[in-house]
Amino acid sequence: MQKMMASLSIGSEVHLMIFAMFLTIWPTHVLGAKVEEQPAPKLPITCVLVENASILIKSFEEPPYGRANVGHQIGAGARTVLSIRAWEDLSNSDRSQLWKATLELAPIKAAMPLGKVEHVPVLRSYFTYGGLFWLTDGGYVWGENTIHQVGLIRTKTGLEAVINGSIAATAILREVPTRTTVAWHCKVIRRKVNELDLWEGKPGTTFESFHPAKTLRPVDHL
């Protein structure tokens, strides 16, 4: 009888442990299922490296684009900023898509071995993805400090940048968590702060901040 009671006791403890594990894991699984996957750009990525610079943070209330350009404006400073941009014109005005990632980097080594990836920590990062003609309605995703490092490769002609992994962000209009899985590899273009245009990171937020220069048809500005 004692053996039976002991067996029942042990069995109850095992069931309680399993139930406790279920309670711990199940909410995580449910929360994970709510994360929406966003598309990554299929066209080449533009990477602009700006030395003696810093990310400028403007107000979230900057009309009419809300947070869409927050973290993507670059001014003079003591660090190095990597401006990553991608644009897809899908031939239909209201389907044009943009991606902006702006990274403030830790100091880059003056001497880097040729062809070897140097992992550089990212001190601050901002990410925006959305449809150009839906930005004013909040139809975009925005994320802060979810890119933690970038790979830089010294080549015979300059630098290349590599970023692989998932970028977490929030769909602003619906307040839903999202994820964009990227595999970015681009040649690095060097610019001075005063050489940047609005798309690349010049301070200010206008319609031109969200697409490369000379990419829109005249009707798109109406």
N, C-alpha and C positions, 0 to 999 in steps of 0.2 A: 504493500500500500504506500509506504514512504517513497519507494522507487517510482511508483506511478505519479505521486504528487510532485516529486522532484522533476520527473520528465515533463509533466504539464507546466511546471514553473519555468523550466528552461525553454520549452516551446513557446510560452507566452512572451518571454523576454525576447526571443528571436523575432517573433511577429511584431513586437513593439519596435525593435530596432529597424526592421524592414519598413514599417509604417513611418517611422521618424525619417529614414533616408528618403522615402517617397515625398514626404512633406518638404524636405530640403531641396530635392532635385526638381520636382515638378514645377514650382513657380519659375525657376530659372529657364526651364524648357519653354514654358508659356511665354515668358518675356522675350526669349530669343526668337520665338516664332513671329513676333510682331515687327521685327526689324526688316524694313523693305530694302531690296537690292536696287541700286540706281545704276544706270549705264555708265560705262567709261568711254572716253573719246576714242574713235577709230582712226582719226586722222593724226598726223604728226603733232607732237607736243613742242611748244616753244618755251625755252628756258632762258631767262635773262638773269645774269648775276650782277648784282650792284654792290660795290664795295663802299665803305664809309657811309653806311646807310642804316636806317632803322624803320620798322613798321610804325606807321602813324595810326592811332586809333581815333576815329571820328565817332560822333554820337550815333546810337542805334536809331535815333529818331530822325535821321537824315532823309527827308522826303524827296521823291516819292518811292524810293527803293528800299526802305527799311534797312535790314542788316546786309543786303546783298553785296555791298562793296566795303563792309566793315572788315578791317584787317588786310585789305589789299592796296592800301595807299602807302607810298614809300617816300621818306624824307631823309635829309642828311642825318648821320648818326655815326656811332663808333663801331658798328658791326657790319656783317655782310648779309644781304637779303637775296633770296632766290625767288624770282617771279616766274611761276609756271602757268601757262595759258594754253587753252585749246578751244577751238571754235568749229562748229559743224553747221554749214548752211545747207539745209535739206530741201532747197528750192521752193519751199513754201514758207512765207514770211513768219507765220506764227509757230513754226516748228523748229526754227533755228535754235541751237543749243550752245551753251557756253560752260566752260569749266575754268575756275580760277583757284590756284593754290599759291599762297605766299608764305615763305618760310624765312624766319630769322635764324641765322646759323651761328654756332660756336665758331671760334677762330679756325681758319683753314691753314693747314701746315704749308709753309712756304715751299718746302721741297717734298714732292710726292713721287714715289716710284712710277715709272712709265708703265701703263697698262694695268696697274693694280688698283682695286677698289679701296678707297679710303672712306670709312664710315664716319660721317660728321654729325654730331648731335644737333637736333633742331631745338632752339630755345623757345620759339613761339611759332605757331602755324595757324593758318586760317584757310578755309575751303568753302567754295560756293559752286553749286551746279544748278542750272535752271534753263528754262526757255526764255529767250530774249524778250518776247512780247507778253510774258506773263509775270515779269518781275514786280511790276507795280501792284499786282494783285496778291503778292506774297507767294507766287508759284515757284519757289526755289528751295533748295536745301542749303544749310549753312552749318559749319562746324568750326570749333576752336580747339587748338592744341591736341589734335589726334594724329598728327604726323610727327614721329619722334626722332627719325634720322634719315639722312639722305646719303647715297653712295656717290662719291665723286671719283672719276677716273681721269688721270692725266694721259692725254694722247700726244702724238707728235705735232698736232696742230692746235691743241688747247685742252679743254675739259669737256667731259660728258657727265651727265647726271642720271642716276638710277633710283627709282622709288618703286618698291613692290609692297603690296599688302592692302589692307582694308582701311578706308577713311570713314570714320563715323561722323554723322552729321544729323541734323534735325530738319524735317520738312516743316517749314515755318508756318504755313497756312493751317496745317492739320496737327502740328505739334507731334509728329510721329518720328521715331528714331529710324535712321536710314544708314545704309552702308554702301560705299562705292569701292569695288575691288579694282586696283590699278596695277599696271605693269608698265611704268613710264621709263623711257630711255631716250634721252635727247642730247643734242649738242648744245653746249652752253655758249650763249652770246653775252659779251660783257658790255655793260652800259654804265654811264655816270648818272647820278641822280637827276641832273638837269637835262638829260637826254631822253628820259622816259616819256612816253605818251600816256594818255588816260587809261588805255587798255593794259599797258604794262605796269602801271602803278603810280603815275603822276597824281599828286593830291587833287582831290575834287571828285564829285560824283555827278555825271550826266549820262545821257543815253550812250555817248561814245565810250564810257567806262566799261561797257559790256560787250564790245565787239571790236575786232581789229580794224584799223583805219582802212577805208576804201573797200569794205567787204559787203556793203549793203547797196541795193538798188535804190534809186531816188524815191520810189513809192514807199519804201520801208520807213522813211522818216516822217510820213504823214500820220 
